[in-house]
Amino acid sequence: MEPYILLVRPRLDPAGEPVAKLLIEHRETLIHGSGDVLEKARLSVRYRIIGEIPYGHRKQTHEFPACYVRDCGDSGRICLTGSDPVGGAVDLEPDSLLGNRVGSFLMNRIVEWATKWPDADVNPIKLFAHQGHGENKLRRNRFYEQFGIRFDYADNTHAEGTGRAMQAGSLTPWTKLPDNLTVITLEDFLDNQERTLSVLGLDLKAQLRRSQDLGAELNRAFDHPIWFSSRVIWGKHANLVLWIVIFLTVSLVWYRYR
């Protein structure tokens, strides 16, 4: 799959301006054994913020990894959260991306990939109490449960638990994108950026011309202060000046012919 752009708008305001633009790239590695049989596969869904990044973070590429191993269990094993078939974890960074379904989008790509091996066992995901509190705990649990993953929780707080045994064919990928997420091709994104830069360039040229005109006007004001002052007064108080001239003319005529 070719790299693409994910436009992220606020979850509660899907018609608003994008709060993030991500460059997404899928890197798949396939390892074949004798007879060209697929032995191992690895997927890395990489993402990188385009543009300004939050204060305190540096520009870097993050990833959501997953893997498949044929020689593990009866029909192979899939890990949705790491490159090791028996363990791993995912973490969405930076924190500014949280709450707008970005993590769910990336995990959905992994779930779609995993269903290529429907009979493979899904490595049970473990939830730990220290990973979630309050609203964050609910969001963490929903993050996995939306894809058909069910847990046996340690107690009714649902703070800690282990994923139930399941096969990849029971996973449930999204049927459509959420309203606040938009996928566009890299070519379309670059074309849009080029058009935006072109418009900004025209605006900048207009501002420069305006600045030059103002500079020339200022120089004339310094060179001819009386003329400039008269022009300013006339421009701002033309009606008043006309009334004053009329008044003075009438007064002069009246004085001469009284």
C-alpha angles and dihedrals in degrees: 000000000000119000114268142180126254115204111205120202126179112287090227094043107039091167093056130098118289114270093196141013117206131193106218125197130177116211115188124186120194125192118195128196133198115328089023090281114161107245103170138008131187130192125195115188101198126193134184129184114243115214128359118011127206118275113270095028129098129221109267145136118255129193146205106211131199136169146194126209120188097196095062118091125341097304103015131271134257128203113201095190108044151010091260115081093221103043150007145124139225126221126183113222140227103031091230089076093060120109098027100087095255093127091048090051092053093045090048089058089054093047091051089051093047093056089070084083101044095171095051118109115246112230106245112254116226123214119202127203094234091058097069141029129174114327091001090059092053091047091050092051094046089048090068100028093060087069095054096265112143128195139210101221124210092229143345093283089073089214095127133028150127128248116252121245111273143151126241091248089068093059114109115216121196117279092206140006120265114256094250095057126076128183117206131173120257090242093055091047092052091047090052091048091050092051091048092050090049092054091046089050091054091048090050092051090050091050091049091051090049090049091050091050091050090048091052090048091051092050090052089050091055092045095047108023096165093050091046093049091049091050093050092048091048092047094051102032106026094134092049091049091050092051091048091050091048091048093049092046093050091046091051093049092048091048093051097045103034 
